[in-house]
Amino acid sequence: MGLDEIKRRVAAAEQAAGRAAGAVTLIAVSKVQPDARVTAVLDAGHRTFGENYVQEAQGKWPGWRDAYDGVSVHMIGPLQSNKAKPAVALFDAIHTLDRMSLARKLAQQVTEQGRSPQLFVQVNTGDEPQKAGILADELPGFLTSCRDLGLTPEGLMCIPPEGEDPVPHFRLLRRLAEENGLPKLSMGMSADFEAAIAEGATHIRVGSAIFGARDYG
Ligand SMILES: *Cc1c(COP(=O)(O)O)cnc(C)c1O
């Protein structure tokens, strides 16, 4: 279990970047991991987790929320509009608000359930045709539309293109957040979280470096 090592590296990266200790929220991405690995991290005192699939999260987290105080679960995977209802019920944050149809469904559920998960807008920083996310040019208009629906996005999220230097993408995301008055930045994974912290990440999403490799078999 790599939790202690990752926490140590996060603290070192915060310090190296001249940021306050604890400025970065470490989201332990537990998707697809065996239960025993997740409970080991819970037993070690960690409380913030990330999941990619609504159904998987629904099966795991209600029980662990009962067993452990103060658990917070973040949705970091693509969210189908027809899963907006369970997603609003289950998650404390949603990092993947990436289109108007989803914004409408989330707004409806926030009103119906009286529950408002923290929202991040996913930005397609690499302009990749196959990737989810709002294009940089379209972000101001998208944020206005979200606010018109009564939603209050607090930050931006990105997944840089595979095989590219992630730093220009982290910088773009930071600039967009500043220009749009958003205080939170969800960026950085196992391979690049230290670079993301140097560029201002407030939330990093680290899976395999904490839990070990995922087995999708
Ligand atoms: C799976 C996943 C992660 C964690 O990836 P690791 O490389 O295991 O740290 C982070 N962000 C998103 C969006 C993911 O889907």
The ligand as a MOL file (V3000), in Angstrom:
LIG
                    3D

  0  0  0     0  0            999 V3000
M  V30 BEGIN CTAB
M  V30 COUNTS 15 15 0 0 0
M  V30 BEGIN ATOM
M  V30 1 C -8.3560 6.1240 -13.2730 0
M  V30 2 C -8.2520 7.5960 -13.2350 0
M  V30 3 C -7.2820 8.2350 -12.4450 0
M  V30 4 C -6.2200 7.4980 -11.6490 0
M  V30 5 O -5.2520 6.9990 -12.5150 0
M  V30 6 P -3.8410 6.4530 -11.9850 0
M  V30 7 O -2.9590 6.5520 -13.1710 0
M  V30 8 O -4.0840 5.0660 -11.5350 0
M  V30 9 O -3.4020 7.3340 -10.8730 0
M  V30 10 C -7.2970 9.6160 -12.3980 0
M  V30 11 N -8.1920 10.3420 -13.0930 0
M  V30 12 C -9.1270 9.7550 -13.8700 0
M  V30 13 C -10.0840 10.6140 -14.6070 0
M  V30 14 C -9.1770 8.3730 -13.9750 0
M  V30 15 O -10.1070 7.8130 -14.7690 0
M  V30 END ATOM
M  V30 BEGIN BOND
M  V30 1 1 1 2
M  V30 2 1 2 3
M  V30 3 2 2 14
M  V30 4 1 3 4
M  V30 5 2 3 10
M  V30 6 1 4 5
M  V30 7 1 5 6
M  V30 8 2 6 7
M  V30 9 1 6 8
M  V30 10 1 6 9
M  V30 11 1 10 11
M  V30 12 2 11 12
M  V30 13 1 12 13
M  V30 14 1 12 14
M  V30 15 1 14 15
M  V30 END BOND
M  V30 END CTAB
M  END
